[in-house]
Amino acid sequence: MSAEEEPTKAANIFDVARLAGVSHQTVSRVINNLPNVRPATRARVEKAIAQLRYSPSPAARALVTRRTRTIGLIVPAVSDYGPTSIAIHFNIAARAARYSVDTVSAVDVDPASTRMLVEGMLRRRVDAIVLVVNDMAVLEVVHALDLNIPLVAAAATMRRDAHLVSIDQYRGARSAVRHLAELGHTRILHIAGPTRAPDTIERMRGWRDELSARRLEIVEPVHGEWTAASAYTLGLELDIRPDSAVFVANDHMAIGLLSALRERDIRVPEDVSVVGFDDVPEAGYLVPSLTTVRQDFAALGELIMQKVLISIEEPDSVTEDTPLATRLIVRQSTRAVDLPDKPVDPLLPAPARGA
């Protein structure tokens, strides 16, 4: 067989991405006519698609013929800002891709209940399932499932998996603790979330690692329930000392802590600095306004939708994604530690004028 007669491998989405000089997510956005792609980039991708004669895999084309253009979304039955924001922004991204979303709330987080919800979604003939994880037990269920449709999980975890997407809770926590340490705080306490929540585990890991790297004291964290009320109760008993600061695992708990400290006549930030996590809309309007770690839930919603589309179109081409970065937002609830004036040794000569 001559070189001309030798069969060539069909192009895939990554070949298109390499030729166009873009990410495979961008190629997916162009294929599915999603917004937020520059015209020049879209034209470059379309040219690469034509040049490579790219089309989705035969398996994906067969799946297309059975599509309902509906995605099942399973979210925890909570009013927490994080899961609620993920659900909202995923719905926005799905609508932009001309998909509808069938949402169910998971009241229980045990494996049996999670499997039952997934099976219910399968009976509704959804094209894919998205699962917002707030308990490690649910994450274990995800890895044990063997489905004939894509399942994408939003979960912060050390584990890397092609079907997991997340915001980098670990580095976000380290940035919060680093900020407090650079302000001169040497005793940085932590009010953590529920013990089995993936976000709790990653934020606590970041807090602990940053303290260890700086050889600062580690006081075992106390755990709240993501609510202002739970942190208010903890804050009434929190051991606040000079040079203390508190890293709180979410903004709602930080609000409860601020109330407890005010009741105890402990001033923020004069007596203690406080940092939250999430950057809820109210954070900038508290007194004092709250220093916090911002999560980009809009970007996460889009990333989840991109992962779903690629899983449908190119099921053998799904790869791991780098967790999305967070951003530290510095406001008035943190300040540098006031160091005492250095005593002057009377035996030393006075410094020269102008020195």
ZADO-1210 file (C-alpha; in nm, 4 decimals, padded with zeros to 6 digits):
<atoms>
<atom x="00.0000" y="00.0000" z="00.0000" code="MET" pos="1"/>
<atom x="00.1450" y="00.3392" z="-00.0988" code="SER" pos="2"/>
<atom x="00.1610" y="00.6370" z="00.1351" code="ALA" pos="3"/>
<atom x="-00.1199" y="00.7942" z="-00.0655" code="GLU" pos="4"/>
<atom x="-00.3380" y="00.4862" z="-00.0168" code="GLU" pos="5"/>
<atom x="-00.2623" y="00.4482" z="00.3562" code="GLU" pos="6"/>
<atom x="-00.5707" y="00.5272" z="00.5619" code="PRO" pos="7"/>
<atom x="-00.5461" y="00.8390" z="00.7754" code="THR" pos="8"/>
<atom x="-00.6744" y="00.8751" z="01.1268" code="LYS" pos="9"/>
<atom x="-00.9878" y="01.0871" z="01.1584" code="ALA" pos="10"/>
<atom x="-00.9237" y="01.4251" z="01.3177" code="ALA" pos="11"/>
<atom x="-01.0488" y="01.4834" z="01.6690" code="ASN" pos="12"/>
<atom x="-01.1267" y="01.7944" z="01.8688" code="ILE" pos="13"/>
<atom x="-00.7677" y="01.8187" z="01.9968" code="PHE" pos="14"/>
<atom x="-00.6267" y="01.8146" z="01.6419" code="ASP" pos="15"/>
<atom x="-00.8531" y="02.1082" z="01.5600" code="VAL" pos="16"/>
<atom x="-00.7427" y="02.2897" z="01.8747" code="ALA" pos="17"/>
<atom x="-00.3731" y="02.2425" z="01.7939" code="ARG" pos="18"/>
<atom x="-00.4112" y="02.3628" z="01.4353" code="LEU" pos="19"/>
<atom x="-00.6155" y="02.6669" z="01.5413" code="ALA" pos="20"/>
<atom x="-00.3878" y="02.7442" z="01.8358" code="GLY" pos="21"/>
<atom x="-00.6705" y="02.7384" z="02.0909" code="VAL" pos="22"/>
<atom x="-00.7944" y="02.5136" z="02.3724" code="SER" pos="23"/>
<atom x="-01.0279" y="02.2219" z="02.3088" code="HIS" pos="24"/>
<atom x="-01.2874" y="02.4070" z="02.5200" code="GLN" pos="25"/>
<atom x="-01.2807" y="02.6929" z="02.2682" code="THR" pos="26"/>
<atom x="-01.3327" y="02.4484" z="01.9819" code="VAL" pos="27"/>
<atom x="-01.6337" y="02.3070" z="02.1670" code="SER" pos="28"/>
<atom x="-01.7733" y="02.6567" z="02.2138" code="ARG" pos="29"/>
<atom x="-01.7449" y="02.7258" z="01.8403" code="VAL" pos="30"/>
<atom x="-01.9021" y="02.3906" z="01.7443" code="ILE" pos="31"/>
<atom x="-02.1948" y="02.4541" z="01.9761" code="ASN" pos="32"/>
<atom x="-02.2234" y="02.8230" z="01.8834" code="ASN" pos="33"/>
<atom x="-02.1702" y="02.9391" z="02.2410" code="LEU" pos="34"/>
<atom x="-02.1064" y="03.3087" z="02.3147" code="PRO" pos="35"/>
<atom x="-01.7840" y="03.4768" z="02.4336" code="ASN" pos="36"/>
<atom x="-01.5662" y="03.3662" z="02.1409" code="VAL" pos="37"/>
<atom x="-01.3922" y="03.6449" z="01.9507" code="ARG" pos="38"/>
<atom x="-01.4869" y="03.6599" z="01.5805" code="PRO" pos="39"/>
<atom x="-01.1232" y="03.6164" z="01.4740" code="ALA" pos="40"/>
<atom x="-01.0866" y="03.3124" z="01.6994" code="THR" pos="41"/>
<atom x="-01.4127" y="03.1632" z="01.5733" code="ARG" pos="42"/>
<atom x="-01.2993" y="03.2102" z="01.2123" code="ALA" pos="43"/>
<atom x="-00.9639" y="03.0426" z="01.2886" code="ARG" pos="44"/>
<atom x="-01.1365" y="02.7435" z="01.4475" code="VAL" pos="45"/>
<atom x="-01.3852" y="02.7108" z="01.1617" code="GLU" pos="46"/>
<atom x="-01.0958" y="02.7194" z="00.9127" code="LYS" pos="47"/>
<atom x="-00.9165" y="02.4412" z="01.1054" code="ALA" pos="48"/>
<atom x="-01.2373" y="02.2336" z="01.1154" code="ILE" pos="49"/>
<atom x="-01.2730" y="02.2655" z="00.7369" code="ALA" pos="50"/>
<atom x="-00.9038" y="02.1976" z="00.6724" code="GLN" pos="51"/>
<atom x="-00.9064" y="01.8796" z="00.8854" code="LEU" pos="52"/>
<atom x="-01.2559" y="01.7790" z="00.7698" code="ARG" pos="53"/>
<atom x="-01.3377" y="01.7335" z="01.1350" code="TYR" pos="54"/>
<atom x="-01.6722" y="01.5973" z="01.2522" code="SER" pos="55"/>
<atom x="-01.7715" y="01.4476" z="01.5885" code="PRO" pos="56"/>
<atom x="-01.6968" y="01.0796" z="01.6386" code="SER" pos="57"/>
<atom x="-01.9445" y="00.8230" z="01.4994" code="PRO" pos="58"/>
<atom x="-02.0442" y="00.7274" z="01.8531" code="ALA" pos="59"/>
<atom x="-02.1164" y="01.0882" z="01.9329" code="ALA" pos="60"/>
<atom x="-02.3175" y="01.1295" z="01.6102" code="ARG" pos="61"/>
<atom x="-02.5251" y="00.8262" z="01.7044" code="ALA" pos="62"/>
<atom x="-02.5854" y="00.9800" z="02.0450" code="LEU" pos="63"/>
<atom x="-02.6965" y="01.3048" z="01.8822" code="VAL" pos="64"/>
<atom x="-02.9850" y="01.1291" z="01.7111" code="THR" pos="65"/>
<atom x="-03.1201" y="01.0296" z="02.0526" code="ARG" pos="66"/>
<atom x="-03.0641" y="01.3628" z="02.2260" code="ARG" pos="67"/>
<atom x="-03.3331" y="01.5258" z="02.4305" code="THR" pos="68"/>
<atom x="-03.1154" y="01.8373" z="02.4741" code="ARG" pos="69"/>
<atom x="-03.1839" y="01.8101" z="02.8465" code="THR" pos="70"/>
<atom x="-02.9224" y="01.7852" z="03.1208" code="ILE" pos="71"/>
<atom x="-03.0002" y="01.6511" z="03.4653" code="GLY" pos="72"/>
<atom x="-02.8675" y="01.8631" z="03.7521" code="LEU" pos="73"/>
<atom x="-02.8496" y="01.7174" z="04.1037" code="ILE" pos="74"/>
<atom x="-02.7826" y="01.9770" z="04.3731" code="VAL" pos="75"/>
<atom x="-02.7770" y="01.9524" z="04.7540" code="PRO" pos="76"/>
<atom x="-03.0966" y="02.0692" z="04.9225" code="ALA" pos="77"/>
<atom x="-02.9291" y="02.3652" z="05.0916" code="VAL" pos="78"/>
<atom x="-02.9426" y="02.7418" z="05.0568" code="SER" pos="79"/>
<atom x="-02.5622" y="02.7839" z="05.0748" code="ASP" pos="80"/>
<atom x="-02.4214" y="03.0505" z="04.8461" code="TYR" pos="81"/>
<atom x="-02.1724" y="02.8198" z="04.6691" code="GLY" pos="82"/>
<atom x="-02.4005" y="02.5366" z="04.5493" code="PRO" pos="83"/>
<atom x="-02.6797" y="02.7835" z="04.4687" code="THR" pos="84"/>
<atom x="-02.4439" y="02.9998" z="04.2599" code="SER" pos="85"/>
<atom x="-02.3087" y="02.6977" z="04.0733" code="ILE" pos="86"/>
<atom x="-02.6629" y="02.5901" z="03.9849" code="ALA" pos="87"/>
<atom x="-02.7598" y="02.9395" z="03.8658" code="ILE" pos="88"/>
<atom x="-02.4570" y="02.9879" z="03.6435" code="HIS" pos="89"/>
<atom x="-02.4715" y="02.6353" z="03.5038" code="PHE" pos="90"/>
<atom x="-02.8328" y="02.7000" z="03.4016" code="ASN" pos="91"/>
<atom x="-02.7224" y="03.0200" z="03.2259" code="ILE" pos="92"/>
<atom x="-02.4463" y="02.8343" z="03.0374" code="ALA" pos="93"/>
<atom x="-02.6831" y="02.5511" z="02.9429" code="ALA" pos="94"/>
<atom x="-02.9429" y="02.7925" z="02.8046" code="ARG" pos="95"/>
<atom x="-02.6720" y="02.9624" z="02.5975" code="ALA" pos="96"/>
<atom x="-02.5970" y="02.6206" z="02.4449" code="ALA" pos="97"/>
<atom x="-02.9693" y="02.5671" z="02.3816" code="ARG" pos="98"/>
<atom x="-03.0074" y="02.2971" z="02.6452" code="TYR" pos="99"/>
<atom x="-03.2723" y="02.2770" z="02.9135" code="SER" pos="100"/>
<atom x="-03.1899" y="02.1703" z="03.2696" code="VAL" pos="101"/>
<atom x="-03.3931" y="01.9272" z="03.4791" code="ASP" pos="102"/>
<atom x="-03.2998" y="01.9988" z="03.8436" code="THR" pos="103"/>
<atom x="-03.3575" y="01.7828" z="04.1508" code="VAL" pos="104"/>
<atom x="-03.2493" y="01.8549" z="04.5084" code="SER" pos="105"/>
<atom x="-03.0669" y="01.5903" z="04.7091" code="ALA" pos="106"/>
<atom x="-03.2121" y="01.6015" z="05.0595" code="VAL" pos="107"/>
<atom x="-02.9995" y="01.3070" z="05.1736" code="ASP" pos="108"/>
<atom x="-02.6339" y="01.2627" z="05.0807" code="VAL" pos="109"/>
<atom x="-02.5972" y="00.8916" z="05.1457" code="ASP" pos="110"/>
<atom x="-02.4856" y="00.6638" z="04.8577" code="PRO" pos="111"/>
<atom x="-02.8247" y="00.4898" z="04.8217" code="ALA" pos="112"/>
<atom x="-03.0113" y="00.8206" z="04.7816" code="SER" pos="113"/>
<atom x="-02.7573" y="00.9496" z="04.5304" code="THR" pos="114"/>
<atom x="-02.7857" y="00.6354" z="04.3172" code="ARG" pos="115"/>
<atom x="-03.1656" y="00.6632" z="04.3282" code="MET" pos="116"/>
<atom x="-03.1500" y="01.0237" z="04.2018" code="LEU" pos="117"/>
<atom x="-02.9124" y="00.9275" z="03.9218" code="VAL" pos="118"/>
<atom x="-03.1372" y="00.6387" z="03.8191" code="GLU" pos="119"/>
<atom x="-03.4328" y="00.8764" z="03.8145" code="GLY" pos="120"/>
<atom x="-03.2415" y="01.1067" z="03.5795" code="MET" pos="121"/>
<atom x="-03.1657" y="00.8138" z="03.3486" code="LEU" pos="122"/>
<atom x="-03.5362" y="00.7312" z="03.3260" code="ARG" pos="123"/>
<atom x="-03.5982" y="01.0892" z="03.2134" code="ARG" pos="124"/>
<atom x="-03.3600" y="01.0242" z="02.9190" code="ARG" pos="125"/>
<atom x="-03.1319" y="01.3178" z="02.9902" code="VAL" pos="126"/>
<atom x="-02.8229" y="01.3572" z="02.7696" code="ASP" pos="127"/>
<atom x="-02.5870" y="01.4031" z="03.0663" code="ALA" pos="128"/>
<atom x="-02.5911" y="01.4456" z="03.4442" code="ILE" pos="129"/>
<atom x="-02.4222" y="01.7191" z="03.6475" code="VAL" pos="130"/>
<atom x="-02.3748" y="01.6615" z="04.0186" code="LEU" pos="131"/>
<atom x="-02.2873" y="01.9388" z="04.2661" code="VAL" pos="132"/>
<atom x="-02.1057" y="01.7609" z="04.5492" code="VAL" pos="133"/>
<atom x="-02.1151" y="01.8795" z="04.9116" code="ASN" pos="134"/>
<atom x="-02.0247" y="01.5541" z="05.0859" code="ASP" pos="135"/>
<atom x="-01.7325" y="01.3182" z="05.0286" code="MET" pos="136"/>
<atom x="-01.9679" y="01.0162" z="05.0412" code="ALA" pos="137"/>
<atom x="-02.1388" y="01.1433" z="04.7259" code="VAL" pos="138"/>
<atom x="-01.8026" y="01.1808" z="04.5519" code="LEU" pos="139"/>
<atom x="-01.7295" y="00.8134" z="04.6196" code="GLU" pos="140"/>
<atom x="-02.0618" y="00.7214" z="04.4583" code="VAL" pos="141"/>
<atom x="-01.9666" y="00.9205" z="04.1474" code="VAL" pos="142"/>
<atom x="-01.6505" y="00.7176" z="04.0991" code="HIS" pos="143"/>
<atom x="-01.8371" y="00.3888" z="04.1411" code="ALA" pos="144"/>
<atom x="-02.1066" y="00.4636" z="03.8810" code="LEU" pos="145"/>
<atom x="-02.0862" y="00.3087" z="03.5343" code="ASP" pos="146"/>
<atom x="-02.3258" y="00.5024" z="03.3128" code="LEU" pos="147"/>
<atom x="-02.3932" y="00.5130" z="02.9414" code="ASN" pos="148"/>
<atom x="-02.4187" y="00.8935" z="02.9463" code="ILE" pos="149"/>
<atom x="-02.1678" y="01.1541" z="03.0684" code="PRO" pos="150"/>
<atom x="-02.1649" y="01.2511" z="03.4359" code="LEU" pos="151"/>
<atom x="-01.9754" y="01.5633" z="03.5428" code="VAL" pos="152"/>
<atom x="-01.9224" y="01.6449" z="03.9106" code="ALA" pos="153"/>
<atom x="-01.8440" y="01.9855" z="04.0596" code="ALA" pos="154"/>
<atom x="-01.6273" y="01.9041" z="04.3598" code="ALA" pos="155"/>
<atom x="-01.3141" y="02.0467" z="04.5226" code="ALA" pos="156"/>
<atom x="-01.0775" y="01.7602" z="04.5934" code="THR" pos="157"/>
<atom x="-00.7126" y="01.6580" z="04.5737" code="MET" pos="158"/>
<atom x="-00.8224" y="01.3765" z="04.3421" code="ARG" pos="159"/>
<atom x="-00.7791" y="01.4515" z="03.9735" code="ARG" pos="160"/>
<atom x="-01.0382" y="01.3085" z="03.7373" code="ASP" pos="161"/>
<atom x="-01.1421" y="01.3907" z="03.3821" code="ALA" pos="162"/>
<atom x="-01.5046" y="01.4259" z="03.4918" code="HIS" pos="163"/>
<atom x="-01.4411" y="01.6568" z="03.7883" code="LEU" pos="164"/>
<atom x="-01.4410" y="02.0383" z="03.7690" code="VAL" pos="165"/>
<atom x="-01.3692" y="02.2756" z="04.0529" code="SER" pos="166"/>
<atom x="-01.2513" y="02.6093" z="04.1828" code="ILE" pos="167"/>
<atom x="-00.9146" y="02.5959" z="04.3581" code="ASP" pos="168"/>
<atom x="-01.0230" y="02.6038" z="04.7217" code="GLN" pos="169"/>
<atom x="-00.6784" y="02.4991" z="04.8430" code="TYR" pos="170"/>
<atom x="-00.4858" y="02.7882" z="04.6908" code="ARG" pos="171"/>
<atom x="-00.7660" y="03.0267" z="04.7791" code="GLY" pos="172"/>
<atom x="-00.7296" y="02.9320" z="05.1455" code="ALA" pos="173"/>
<atom x="-00.3527" y="02.9693" z="05.1305" code="ARG" pos="174"/>
<atom x="-00.3902" y="03.3183" z="04.9837" code="SER" pos="175"/>
<atom x="-00.6170" y="03.4176" z="05.2743" code="ALA" pos="176"/>
<atom x="-00.3751" y="03.2886" z="05.5368" code="VAL" pos="177"/>
<atom x="-00.0768" y="03.4411" z="05.3539" code="ARG" pos="178"/>
<atom x="-00.2472" y="03.7808" z="05.3613" code="HIS" pos="179"/>
<atom x="-00.3010" y="03.7578" z="05.7369" code="LEU" pos="180"/>
<atom x="00.0521" y="03.6388" z="05.8033" code="ALA" pos="181"/>
<atom x="00.2003" y="03.9215" z="05.5951" code="GLU" pos="182"/>
<atom x="00.0008" y="04.1670" z="05.8071" code="LEU" pos="183"/>
<atom x="00.1958" y="04.0382" z="06.1082" code="GLY" pos="184"/>
<atom x="-00.0586" y="03.7984" z="06.2601" code="HIS" pos="185"/>
<atom x="00.1131" y="03.5023" z="06.4218" code="THR" pos="186"/>
<atom x="-00.1926" y="03.3157" z="06.5535" code="ARG" pos="187"/>
<atom x="-00.4386" y="03.2519" z="06.2715" code="ILE" pos="188"/>
<atom x="-00.7479" y="03.0601" z="06.3819" code="LEU" pos="189"/>
<atom x="-00.9850" y="02.8802" z="06.1475" code="HIS" pos="190"/>
<atom x="-01.3622" y="02.8369" z="06.1624" code="ILE" pos="191"/>
<atom x="-01.4188" y="02.5517" z="05.9175" code="ALA" pos="192"/>
<atom x="-01.7311" y="02.4188" z="05.7488" code="GLY" pos="193"/>
<atom x="-01.8957" y="02.0757" z="05.7941" code="PRO" pos="194"/>
<atom x="-01.6353" y="01.8031" z="05.8310" code="THR" pos="195"/>
<atom x="-01.7335" y="01.5923" z="05.5255" code="ARG" pos="196"/>
<atom x="-01.7749" y="01.8800" z="05.2782" code="ALA" pos="197"/>
<atom x="-01.5068" y="01.8779" z="05.0034" code="PRO" pos="198"/>
<atom x="-01.4761" y="02.2591" z="05.0246" code="ASP" pos="199"/>
<atom x="-01.4142" y="02.2324" z="05.3997" code="THR" pos="200"/>
<atom x="-01.1420" y="01.9739" z="05.3533" code="ILE" pos="201"/>
<atom x="-00.9570" y="02.1687" z="05.0826" code="GLU" pos="202"/>
<atom x="-00.9803" y="02.5058" z="05.2603" code="ARG" pos="203"/>
<atom x="-00.8650" y="02.3496" z="05.5856" code="MET" pos="204"/>
<atom x="-00.5761" y="02.1812" z="05.4043" code="ARG" pos="205"/>
<atom x="-00.4694" y="02.5134" z="05.2523" code="GLY" pos="206"/>
<atom x="-00.4929" y="02.6897" z="05.5910" code="TRP" pos="207"/>
<atom x="-00.2842" y="02.4226" z="05.7603" code="ARG" pos="208"/>
<atom x="-00.0189" y="02.4018" z="05.4866" code="ASP" pos="209"/>
<atom x="00.0327" y="02.7796" z="05.4768" code="GLU" pos="210"/>
<atom x="00.0761" y="02.7928" z="05.8540" code="LEU" pos="211"/>
<atom x="00.3185" y="02.4997" z="05.8426" code="SER" pos="212"/>
<atom x="00.5205" y="02.6607" z="05.5650" code="ALA" pos="213"/>
<atom x="00.5574" y="02.9734" z="05.7808" code="ARG" pos="214"/>
<atom x="00.6163" y="02.7743" z="06.1012" code="ARG" pos="215"/>
<atom x="00.3241" y="02.9422" z="06.2736" code="LEU" pos="216"/>
<atom x="00.1168" y="02.7963" z="06.5539" code="GLU" pos="217"/>
<atom x="-00.1624" y="02.5614" z="06.4443" code="ILE" pos="218"/>
<atom x="-00.4694" y="02.5705" z="06.6666" code="VAL" pos="219"/>
<atom x="-00.7153" y="02.2948" z="06.5783" code="GLU" pos="220"/>
<atom x="-01.0087" y="02.4414" z="06.3825" code="PRO" pos="221"/>
<atom x="-01.3671" y="02.4520" z="06.5021" code="VAL" pos="222"/>
<atom x="-01.6464" y="02.3469" z="06.2660" code="HIS" pos="223"/>
<atom x="-01.9633" y="02.5357" z="06.1780" code="GLY" pos="224"/>
<atom x="-02.2492" y="02.4542" z="05.9400" code="GLU" pos="225"/>
<atom x="-02.1934" y="02.7204" z="05.6706" code="TRP" pos="226"/>
<atom x="-02.4458" y="02.9419" z="05.8553" code="THR" pos="227"/>
<atom x="-02.4087" y="03.2759" z="06.0345" code="ALA" pos="228"/>
<atom x="-02.5850" y="03.1289" z="06.3387" code="ALA" pos="229"/>
<atom x="-02.3336" y="02.8466" z="06.3778" code="SER" pos="230"/>
<atom x="-02.0331" y="03.0801" z="06.3595" code="ALA" pos="231"/>
<atom x="-02.1985" y="03.3291" z="06.5948" code="TYR" pos="232"/>
<atom x="-02.2206" y="03.0568" z="06.8602" code="THR" pos="233"/>
<atom x="-01.8593" y="02.9534" z="06.8020" code="LEU" pos="234"/>
<atom x="-01.7439" y="03.3155" z="06.8037" code="GLY" pos="235"/>
<atom x="-01.8793" y="03.3756" z="07.1527" code="LEU" pos="236"/>
<atom x="-01.6253" y="03.1233" z="07.2869" code="GLU" pos="237"/>
<atom x="-01.3357" y="03.1728" z="07.0424" code="LEU" pos="238"/>
<atom x="-01.0020" y="03.2305" z="07.2173" code="ASP" pos="239"/>
<atom x="-00.8941" y="03.5698" z="07.0826" code="ILE" pos="240"/>
<atom x="-00.5479" y="03.6879" z="07.1887" code="ARG" pos="241"/>
<atom x="-00.3156" y="03.9689" z="07.0787" code="PRO" pos="242"/>
<atom x="-00.1981" y="03.9226" z="06.7186" code="ASP" pos="243"/>
<atom x="-00.4919" y="03.6844" z="06.6502" code="SER" pos="244"/>
<atom x="-00.6687" y="03.6636" z="06.3183" code="ALA" pos="245"/>
<atom x="-00.9516" y="03.4381" z="06.1995" code="VAL" pos="246"/>
<atom x="-00.9872" y="03.2735" z="05.8599" code="PHE" pos="247"/>
<atom x="-01.3536" y="03.1755" z="05.8229" code="VAL" pos="248"/>
<atom x="-01.4527" y="02.9091" z="05.5697" code="ALA" pos="249"/>
<atom x="-01.7339" y="03.1132" z="05.4143" code="ASN" pos="250"/>
<atom x="-01.8738" y="03.4661" z="05.4264" code="ASP" pos="251"/>
<atom x="-02.2025" y="03.3763" z="05.5945" code="HIS" pos="252"/>
<atom x="-02.0125" y="03.2296" z="05.8875" code="MET" pos="253"/>
<atom x="-01.7867" y="03.5370" z="05.8877" code="ALA" pos="254"/>
<atom x="-02.0986" y="03.7521" z="05.9292" code="ILE" pos="255"/>
<atom x="-02.1972" y="03.5493" z="06.2353" code="GLY" pos="256"/>
<atom x="-01.8459" y="03.5810" z="06.3764" code="LEU" pos="257"/>
<atom x="-01.8458" y="03.9600" z="06.3312" code="LEU" pos="258"/>
<atom x="-02.1691" y="03.9787" z="06.5306" code="SER" pos="259"/>
<atom x="-02.0280" y="03.7643" z="06.8130" code="ALA" pos="260"/>
<atom x="-01.7075" y="03.9671" z="06.8323" code="LEU" pos="261"/>
<atom x="-01.9043" y="04.2928" z="06.8420" code="ARG" pos="262"/>
<atom x="-02.1085" y="04.1524" z="07.1323" code="GLU" pos="263"/>
<atom x="-01.7826" y="04.0754" z="07.3133" code="ARG" pos="264"/>
<atom x="-01.6480" y="04.4288" z="07.2493" code="ASP" pos="265"/>
<atom x="-01.3673" y="04.2874" z="07.0364" code="ILE" pos="266"/>
<atom x="-01.2987" y="04.5297" z="06.7538" code="ARG" pos="267"/>
<atom x="-01.2467" y="04.4271" z="06.3913" code="VAL" pos="268"/>
<atom x="-00.9874" y="04.4938" z="06.2598" code="PRO" pos="269"/>
<atom x="-00.8244" y="04.6840" z="06.5503" code="GLU" pos="270"/>
<atom x="-00.8165" y="04.3809" z="06.7834" code="ASP" pos="271"/>
<atom x="-00.8512" y="04.0938" z="06.5356" code="VAL" pos="272"/>
<atom x="-00.8509" y="04.0581" z="06.1565" code="SER" pos="273"/>
<atom x="-01.1157" y="03.8457" z="05.9823" code="VAL" pos="274"/>
<atom x="-01.1126" y="03.6913" z="05.6331" code="VAL" pos="275"/>
<atom x="-01.4048" y="03.5079" z="05.4731" code="GLY" pos="276"/>
<atom x="-01.4488" y="03.2997" z="05.1573" code="PHE" pos="277"/>
<atom x="-01.6898" y="03.3357" z="04.8595" code="ASP" pos="278"/>
<atom x="-01.7331" y="03.7141" z="04.8258" code="ASP" pos="279"/>
<atom x="-02.1101" y="03.7130" z="04.8666" code="VAL" pos="280"/>
<atom x="-02.2840" y="04.0271" z="04.7340" code="PRO" pos="281"/>
<atom x="-02.3253" y="04.1639" z="05.0883" code="GLU" pos="282"/>
<atom x="-01.9545" y="04.1315" z="05.1783" code="ALA" pos="283"/>
<atom x="-01.8608" y="04.4804" z="05.0609" code="GLY" pos="284"/>
<atom x="-02.1437" y="04.6444" z="05.2568" code="TYR" pos="285"/>
<atom x="-02.0778" y="04.5018" z="05.6021" code="LEU" pos="286"/>
<atom x="-01.9274" y="04.7163" z="05.8780" code="VAL" pos="287"/>
<atom x="-01.6389" y="04.6683" z="05.8462" code="PRO" pos="288"/>
<atom x="-01.6477" y="04.5525" z="05.4854" code="SER" pos="289"/>
<atom x="-01.5230" y="04.1949" z="05.4629" code="LEU" pos="290"/>
<atom x="-01.1888" y="04.0854" z="05.3219" code="THR" pos="291"/>
<atom x="-01.2638" y="03.7581" z="05.1440" code="THR" pos="292"/>
<atom x="-01.1674" y="03.5123" z="04.8699" code="VAL" pos="293"/>
<atom x="-01.3731" y="03.5505" z="04.5530" code="ARG" pos="294"/>
<atom x="-01.4863" y="03.2486" z="04.3538" code="GLN" pos="295"/>
<atom x="-01.5800" y="03.2854" z="03.9862" code="ASP" pos="296"/>
<atom x="-01.9016" y="03.0844" z="03.9724" code="PHE" pos="297"/>
<atom x="-01.9878" y="03.2162" z="03.6255" code="ALA" pos="298"/>
<atom x="-01.6644" y="03.0689" z="03.4878" code="ALA" pos="299"/>
<atom x="-01.7324" y="02.7428" z="03.6718" code="LEU" pos="300"/>
<atom x="-02.0812" y="02.7173" z="03.5203" code="GLY" pos="301"/>
<atom x="-01.9352" y="02.7615" z="03.1730" code="GLU" pos="302"/>
<atom x="-01.6580" y="02.5087" z="03.2430" code="LEU" pos="303"/>
<atom x="-01.9115" y="02.2482" z="03.3559" code="ILE" pos="304"/>
<atom x="-02.1137" y="02.3007" z="03.0376" code="MET" pos="305"/>
<atom x="-01.8018" y="02.2756" z="02.8212" code="GLN" pos="306"/>
<atom x="-01.7103" y="01.9499" z="02.9931" code="LYS" pos="307"/>
<atom x="-02.0608" y="01.8144" z="02.9308" code="VAL" pos="308"/>
<atom x="-02.0517" y="01.9042" z="02.5610" code="LEU" pos="309"/>
<atom x="-01.7080" y="01.7529" z="02.5067" code="ILE" pos="310"/>
<atom x="-01.8156" y="01.4391" z="02.6949" code="SER" pos="311"/>
<atom x="-02.1102" y="01.4036" z="02.4558" code="ILE" pos="312"/>
<atom x="-01.9225" y="01.4850" z="02.1353" code="GLU" pos="313"/>
<atom x="-01.5842" y="01.3249" z="02.2032" code="GLU" pos="314"/>
<atom x="-01.6285" y="01.0803" z="02.4924" code="PRO" pos="315"/>
<atom x="-01.2776" y="00.9392" z="02.4451" code="ASP" pos="316"/>
<atom x="-01.1159" y="01.2824" z="02.4445" code="SER" pos="317"/>
<atom x="-01.2172" y="01.4128" z="02.7880" code="VAL" pos="318"/>
<atom x="-00.9157" y="01.5325" z="02.9886" code="THR" pos="319"/>
<atom x="-00.8524" y="01.6759" z="03.3324" code="GLU" pos="320"/>
<atom x="-00.9013" y="02.0501" z="03.3789" code="ASP" pos="321"/>
<atom x="-00.6941" y="02.2777" z="03.5992" code="THR" pos="322"/>
<atom x="-00.9063" y="02.4086" z="03.8901" code="PRO" pos="323"/>
<atom x="-01.0192" y="02.7667" z="03.8374" code="LEU" pos="324"/>
<atom x="-00.8248" y="03.0322" z="04.0273" code="ALA" pos="325"/>
<atom x="-00.9666" y="03.2393" z="04.3116" code="THR" pos="326"/>
<atom x="-00.8948" y="03.6046" z="04.3920" code="ARG" pos="327"/>
<atom x="-00.8288" y="03.7654" z="04.7300" code="LEU" pos="328"/>
<atom x="-01.0427" y="04.0781" z="04.7798" code="ILE" pos="329"/>
<atom x="-00.8917" y="04.3012" z="05.0496" code="VAL" pos="330"/>
<atom x="-01.1343" y="04.5247" z="05.2377" code="ARG" pos="331"/>
<atom x="-01.1586" y="04.6779" z="05.5851" code="GLN" pos="332"/>
<atom x="-01.1828" y="04.3686" z="05.8087" code="SER" pos="333"/>
<atom x="-00.8064" y="04.3125" z="05.8003" code="THR" pos="334"/>
<atom x="-00.5187" y="04.5396" z="05.8996" code="ARG" pos="335"/>
<atom x="-00.1530" y="04.5184" z="05.9943" code="ALA" pos="336"/>
<atom x="-00.0689" y="04.4338" z="06.3521" code="VAL" pos="337"/>
<atom x="00.0325" y="04.7388" z="06.5547" code="ASP" pos="338"/>
<atom x="00.3837" y="04.6618" z="06.6761" code="LEU" pos="339"/>
<atom x="00.5047" y="04.8330" z="06.9956" code="PRO" pos="340"/>
<atom x="00.7613" y="05.1065" z="06.9514" code="ASP" pos="341"/>
<atom x="01.1140" y="04.9719" z="06.9790" code="LYS" pos="342"/>
<atom x="01.2694" y="05.0877" z="07.3095" code="PRO" pos="343"/>
<atom x="01.5705" y="05.3149" z="07.2813" code="VAL" pos="344"/>
<atom x="01.8870" y="05.1964" z="07.4576" code="ASP" pos="345"/>
<atom x="02.0110" y="05.4991" z="07.6574" code="PRO" pos="346"/>
<atom x="02.3698" y="05.3733" z="07.6329" code="LEU" pos="347"/>
<atom x="02.3665" y="05.3914" z="07.2513" code="LEU" pos="348"/>
<atom x="02.4592" y="05.7229" z="07.0862" code="PRO" pos="349"/>
<atom x="02.1731" y="05.9132" z="06.9355" code="ALA" pos="350"/>
<atom x="02.1431" y="05.8691" z="06.5584" code="PRO" pos="351"/>
<atom x="02.3027" y="06.1405" z="06.3496" code="ALA" pos="352"/>
<atom x="02.0710" y="06.4127" z="06.2307" code="ARG" pos="353"/>
<atom x="01.9152" y="06.3226" z="05.8990" code="GLY" pos="354"/>
<atom x="02.0057" y="05.9537" z="05.9342" code="ALA" pos="355"/>
</atoms>
